[in-house]
Structures are given as structure tokens and as C-alpha cells.
Amino acid sequence: MSEQAASDQATTGQANEARPNARKVREGMVVSDKMDKTAVVETVDRVRHRRYAKTVQRNKKLHVHDEENTLNVGDRVRVQETRPLSKNKRWRLVEVLERAK
């Protein structure tokens, strides 16, 4: 690895080059925070319909690990894929983009 690439990696703090595949990152809204250290985040995926070429919205609910129980219903958050933490939990909280009002 060149010195420039090594310094760029050190400054950004990302070690994705060591991973064979990049981890998925999604944004969504918290729809439930009733569980301990877990929140349910709903993400919206906009895709084009193959036949009709119309934009279709697809919703997906993700179980997210929230170590400090800081999330509330209505928060906009960014989550990242991680190793399985429980039966349904495969995502972890990266940052809170906007707090609920």
C-alpha cells in the first residue's frame, strides 16, 4: 500500500480495504424502542419496476443494536450491517441523524 493510501486510511479511520466486502449502510426511522438495547428501524428502498418502469417503495424493518438505549420513536438514524448479535439482530447504530420532535 502506498504512503498516500495509508495516510488516507489512517485519517478517515476506515479499514474497509481489509474486508473482502463493504458492510451495508442504511438510513431509516425508529418505529419501536420497547426492547432492551434494541430498536426497530424501518428503511425505505426505492426501486424501478422492471416492466412498468414506475418507482416503487419497499419497506424493510431492521432490528438494530442500541447499546445505551438512546433511541426514541421517530428518530432518523444511520445503521450498519454487522455480525449476528441475536436471532434477529444483524445491524448496529452508527449515528443519530435527527432526533424526534
C-alpha positions as CSV (number, residue, x, y, z in Angstrom):
1,M,0.0,0.0,0.0
2,S,1.3,3.4,-0.9
3,E,2.1,6.1,1.8
4,Q,-0.8,8.3,0.5
5,A,-3.3,5.5,0.7
6,A,-2.1,4.5,4.2
7,S,-2.3,8.1,5.4
8,D,-5.8,8.5,3.9
9,Q,-7.0,5.3,5.6
10,A,-5.5,6.5,8.9
11,T,-7.2,9.9,8.7
12,T,-10.6,8.5,7.8
13,G,-10.5,5.7,10.3
14,Q,-11.9,3.2,7.9
15,A,-10.4,-0.2,7.4
16,N,-12.8,-1.4,4.7
17,E,-9.9,-2.2,2.4
18,A,-9.0,-5.1,4.7
19,R,-12.6,-6.5,4.4
20,P,-13.4,-8.5,1.3
21,N,-16.8,-6.8,1.1
22,A,-18.0,-3.5,2.4
23,R,-20.7,-3.5,5.0
24,K,-24.1,-2.2,4.1
25,V,-25.2,1.1,5.5
26,R,-28.9,2.2,5.6
27,E,-30.9,5.2,6.9
28,G,-34.3,4.9,8.4
29,M,-36.8,5.9,11.1
30,V,-37.1,4.3,14.5
31,V,-40.6,2.7,14.8
32,S,-40.1,0.8,18.1
33,D,-37.9,1.1,21.1
34,K,-39.7,-1.2,23.6
35,M,-36.9,-3.8,23.8
36,D,-33.8,-3.5,25.9
37,K,-30.7,-2.4,23.9
38,T,-32.7,-3.0,20.7
39,A,-34.7,-0.7,18.4
40,V,-36.7,-1.5,15.2
41,V,-35.8,0.8,12.3
42,E,-37.8,0.9,9.1
43,T,-35.9,1.7,5.9
44,V,-37.4,2.6,2.6
45,D,-35.9,1.3,-0.6
46,R,-36.9,3.0,-3.9
47,V,-36.6,0.7,-6.9
48,R,-37.8,0.8,-10.5
49,H,-40.4,-1.7,-11.5
50,R,-39.0,-3.9,-14.3
51,R,-42.0,-4.0,-16.5
52,Y,-43.7,-0.7,-15.8
53,A,-40.7,1.5,-15.0
54,K,-42.5,3.1,-12.1
55,T,-40.7,3.9,-8.9
56,V,-41.9,1.5,-6.2
57,Q,-41.2,1.9,-2.4
58,R,-40.2,-1.2,-0.5
59,N,-40.1,-1.1,3.3
60,K,-37.9,-3.2,5.5
61,K,-37.8,-3.4,9.3
62,L,-34.3,-3.9,10.8
63,H,-33.5,-4.9,14.4
64,V,-30.7,-2.6,15.5
65,H,-28.4,-2.9,18.4
66,D,-28.6,0.3,20.6
67,E,-26.1,-0.2,23.5
68,E,-27.1,2.9,25.5
69,N,-30.8,2.8,24.9
70,T,-30.7,6.3,23.5
71,L,-33.1,5.9,20.6
72,N,-36.7,7.1,20.7
73,V,-39.5,6.5,18.2
74,G,-39.3,9.0,15.4
75,D,-35.5,9.4,15.3
76,R,-33.8,9.3,11.9
77,V,-30.7,7.1,12.2
78,R,-27.9,5.6,10.1
79,V,-27.2,1.8,10.7
80,Q,-24.5,-0.5,9.6
81,E,-24.5,-4.3,8.9
82,T,-22.6,-6.3,11.5
83,R,-22.2,-9.9,12.7
84,P,-25.3,-11.6,14.1
85,L,-25.9,-10.4,17.6
86,S,-29.0,-12.4,18.3
87,K,-31.7,-14.3,16.4
88,N,-32.9,-11.2,14.5
89,K,-30.3,-8.5,15.2
90,R,-27.8,-8.0,12.3
91,W,-27.4,-4.2,12.4
92,R,-25.8,-1.7,14.7
93,L,-26.3,2.0,15.3
94,V,-23.8,4.3,13.6
95,E,-25.3,7.7,14.3
96,V,-28.5,9.6,15.0
97,L,-29.1,11.9,12.1
98,E,-32.2,13.7,13.6
99,R,-33.9,13.5,16.9
100,A,-37.7,13.2,17.1
101,K,-39.6,16.4,18.0
